[in-house]
Amino acid sequence: MKENLNAEEFAEHAEEAETTGNVDAGAAEAGEKQEEPEQEMNSGEEEKCDAECCPEDGAAADEDKKGFRFFKKDKKDEKDEKIAELTDRLQRTMAEFDNFRKRTEKEKAQMFDMGSKSVIEKILPVVDNFERALGSLSDEEKESSFVKGVDGIYRQIEKMFDDMDVKPIEALGQKFDPNLHNAVMTDEESDAEEDTITMDLQKGYTFKGQVVRHSMVKVKK
């Protein structure tokens, strides 16, 4: 009888223990489920706090971006200014060099013309002698082969002068021009108008429009 009672008590205790274990397990499971939404809520609150409570970080990032853009713009403006400055200096240097080149070429041409003018001045007396010699010959003498040879040389000199732009100055019958003519005699007997050249005593010449030698003339007064 006693043994049966003990068995029954043992069974009751075992049943109570099992019930208690199930209750504890359910409570633990319910506790875990309750903790999960709390953690999610805490995480959401932290993110919200980060967005709402720390606006300075976002503003600082925007300021950094703006500052970087301004820095890039300043660097670009500085580079453009430097390019413009160097371009201006290059253009000025090229213009100065071009002016120097033109001035040098002009000076060289002037020096060449001065040298040519000096040579022409020395040749003119020879040309004068050719003209005097040929002008003093009779028509019969001009037919000789020797005179024809001399006349041929004189024609070559005339052609050379023409190629060099050496021109004789017109004088006879022209109005006296002190820029071209040198009056060495006056004519009071001629019927020509006053200041008219009545005789060309020595032919004058110009070289490229500039007087190499003035004509020596006789002028009506």
C-alpha positions as CSV (number, residue, x, y, z in Angstrom):
1,M,0.0,0.0,0.0
2,K,2.8,2.3,0.9
3,E,4.7,1.4,-2.2
4,N,1.6,2.2,-4.4
5,L,1.3,5.6,-2.6
6,N,4.9,6.4,-3.3
7,A,4.5,5.6,-7.0
8,E,1.5,7.8,-7.2
9,E,3.3,10.7,-5.5
10,F,6.3,10.3,-7.8
11,A,4.0,10.4,-10.8
12,E,2.4,13.6,-9.5
13,H,5.7,15.3,-8.9
14,A,6.9,14.3,-12.4
15,E,3.8,15.7,-14.0
16,E,4.2,19.0,-12.0
17,A,7.8,19.3,-13.0
18,E,6.9,18.7,-16.7
19,T,4.2,21.4,-16.5
20,T,6.5,23.8,-14.8
21,G,9.2,23.2,-17.5
22,N,6.7,23.8,-20.3
23,V,5.6,27.0,-18.6
24,D,9.1,28.2,-18.1
25,A,10.0,27.4,-21.8
26,G,6.9,29.3,-23.0
27,A,7.8,32.2,-20.8
28,A,11.3,32.2,-22.1
29,E,10.2,32.1,-25.7
30,A,7.7,34.9,-25.1
31,G,10.4,36.9,-23.5
32,E,12.7,36.5,-26.5
33,K,9.9,37.5,-28.9
34,Q,9.3,40.6,-26.8
35,E,13.0,41.5,-26.8
36,E,13.3,41.4,-30.6
37,P,10.8,44.3,-31.3
38,E,12.4,46.3,-28.5
39,Q,15.8,45.9,-30.2
40,E,14.3,46.9,-33.6
41,M,12.7,50.0,-32.0
42,N,16.0,50.9,-30.3
43,S,17.8,50.6,-33.7
44,G,15.3,52.8,-35.4
45,E,15.5,55.3,-32.7
46,E,19.3,55.4,-33.0
47,E,19.1,55.9,-36.8
48,K,16.6,58.7,-36.3
49,C,18.8,60.2,-33.7
50,D,21.8,60.1,-36.1
51,A,19.7,61.9,-38.7
52,E,18.0,64.4,-36.4
53,C,20.6,65.0,-33.7
54,C,23.7,65.2,-36.0
55,P,22.8,67.7,-38.8
56,E,26.2,69.3,-38.5
57,D,27.9,66.3,-40.2
58,G,25.7,66.6,-43.3
59,A,26.2,70.4,-43.4
60,A,29.9,70.0,-43.0
61,A,30.0,67.5,-46.0
62,D,28.0,70.0,-48.1
63,E,30.5,72.8,-47.2
64,D,33.4,70.5,-48.1
65,K,31.9,69.9,-51.5
66,K,31.2,73.6,-52.1
67,G,34.8,74.5,-50.9
68,F,36.2,71.9,-53.3
69,R,34.2,73.3,-56.2
70,F,35.3,76.8,-55.4
71,F,38.9,75.6,-55.1
72,K,38.7,74.0,-58.6
73,K,37.1,77.2,-60.0
74,D,39.8,79.3,-58.5
75,K,42.5,77.0,-59.9
76,K,40.8,77.1,-63.3
77,D,40.6,80.9,-63.3
78,E,44.2,81.2,-62.2
79,K,45.2,78.9,-65.1
80,D,43.2,80.9,-67.6
81,E,44.7,84.1,-66.4
82,K,48.2,82.6,-66.8
83,I,47.4,81.4,-70.3
84,A,46.1,84.8,-71.3
85,E,49.1,86.5,-69.8
86,L,51.5,84.2,-71.7
87,T,49.5,84.6,-74.9
88,D,49.7,88.3,-74.7
89,R,53.4,88.3,-74.0
90,L,53.9,85.9,-77.0
91,Q,51.9,88.2,-79.3
92,R,53.8,91.2,-78.1
93,T,57.2,89.5,-78.7
94,M,56.1,88.3,-82.2
95,A,54.9,91.9,-83.1
96,E,58.2,93.3,-81.8
97,F,60.2,90.8,-83.8
98,D,58.1,91.5,-86.9
99,N,58.8,95.2,-86.5
100,F,62.5,94.5,-86.0
101,R,62.6,92.4,-89.1
102,K,60.9,95.0,-91.2
103,R,63.1,97.7,-89.8
104,T,66.2,95.6,-90.5
105,E,65.1,94.9,-94.1
106,K,64.4,98.6,-94.7
107,E,67.8,99.6,-93.3
108,K,69.5,96.9,-95.5
109,A,67.6,98.2,-98.5
110,Q,68.6,101.8,-97.7
111,M,72.2,100.8,-97.3
112,F,72.1,98.9,-100.6
113,D,70.5,102.0,-102.3
114,M,73.2,104.2,-100.8
115,G,75.9,102.0,-102.2
116,S,74.2,101.8,-105.6
117,K,73.8,105.6,-105.6
118,S,77.5,106.1,-104.8
119,V,78.4,103.8,-107.7
120,I,76.0,105.6,-110.1
121,E,77.5,109.0,-109.1
122,K,80.9,107.7,-110.1
123,I,79.6,106.3,-113.5
124,L,77.8,109.5,-114.5
125,P,80.9,111.4,-115.5
126,V,81.8,108.5,-117.8
127,V,78.3,108.7,-119.3
128,D,78.8,112.4,-119.8
129,N,82.0,111.8,-121.8
130,F,80.3,109.2,-124.0
131,E,77.5,111.7,-124.8
132,R,79.9,114.5,-125.5
133,A,82.1,112.3,-127.8
134,L,79.1,111.0,-129.7
135,G,77.5,114.4,-129.9
136,S,80.6,115.9,-131.5
137,L,80.8,113.5,-134.4
138,S,79.6,114.2,-137.9
139,D,77.1,112.0,-139.6
140,E,79.9,110.5,-141.8
141,E,82.0,109.6,-138.8
142,K,79.1,108.0,-137.0
143,E,79.0,105.4,-139.8
144,S,82.4,104.0,-138.9
145,S,82.6,100.6,-137.1
146,F,84.6,102.1,-134.2
147,V,82.0,104.7,-133.5
148,K,79.2,102.1,-133.8
149,G,81.1,100.0,-131.2
150,V,81.3,103.0,-128.8
151,D,77.7,103.8,-129.4
152,G,76.8,100.2,-128.5
153,I,78.6,100.5,-125.2
154,Y,76.7,103.7,-124.5
155,R,73.4,102.0,-125.2
156,Q,74.3,99.2,-122.8
157,I,74.9,101.7,-120.1
158,E,71.5,103.3,-120.8
159,K,69.8,99.9,-120.5
160,M,71.6,99.2,-117.3
161,F,70.4,102.5,-115.9
162,D,66.9,101.8,-117.0
163,D,67.0,98.3,-115.3
164,M,68.2,100.0,-112.0
165,D,65.5,102.6,-112.2
166,V,68.0,105.4,-113.0
167,K,66.2,108.0,-115.0
168,P,67.4,111.2,-116.7
169,I,65.8,114.4,-115.4
170,E,63.8,116.3,-118.1
171,A,65.0,119.9,-118.2
172,L,64.9,121.6,-121.6
173,G,61.6,123.5,-122.0
174,Q,60.4,122.7,-118.5
175,K,59.7,125.1,-115.7
176,F,62.6,125.5,-113.3
177,D,62.3,123.3,-110.2
178,P,64.9,123.8,-107.5
179,N,64.3,120.3,-106.4
180,L,65.5,118.9,-109.7
181,H,67.4,121.7,-111.4
182,N,70.5,123.8,-110.6
183,A,70.4,127.2,-112.4
184,V,74.0,128.2,-113.3
185,M,73.1,130.7,-116.0
186,T,70.3,133.1,-116.9
187,D,68.9,133.8,-120.3
188,E,67.6,137.3,-121.0
189,E,67.4,137.1,-124.8
190,S,65.1,134.1,-125.3
191,D,61.5,134.5,-126.1
192,A,60.5,131.8,-123.7
193,E,58.4,132.4,-120.7
194,E,60.0,133.4,-117.4
195,D,61.6,130.6,-115.4
196,T,61.6,128.3,-118.4
197,I,64.8,126.3,-118.9
198,T,66.3,127.2,-122.3
199,M,69.5,125.0,-122.1
200,D,70.5,121.8,-120.4
201,L,74.2,122.1,-119.7
202,Q,74.6,118.9,-117.8
203,K,72.0,116.1,-117.6
204,G,70.7,115.2,-114.1
205,Y,69.5,111.8,-112.9
206,T,67.3,110.3,-110.3
207,F,67.6,106.9,-108.7
208,K,64.3,105.3,-107.5
209,G,62.7,108.7,-107.4
210,Q,65.6,110.4,-105.5
211,V,67.9,112.9,-107.1
212,V,71.4,111.6,-107.7
213,R,72.5,114.7,-109.5
214,H,70.7,117.9,-110.3
215,S,70.5,119.1,-113.8
216,M,72.7,122.1,-114.6
217,V,70.6,124.5,-116.6
218,K,70.2,128.0,-118.1
219,V,66.9,129.7,-117.1
220,K,64.9,132.5,-118.8
221,K,64.7,135.7,-116.6
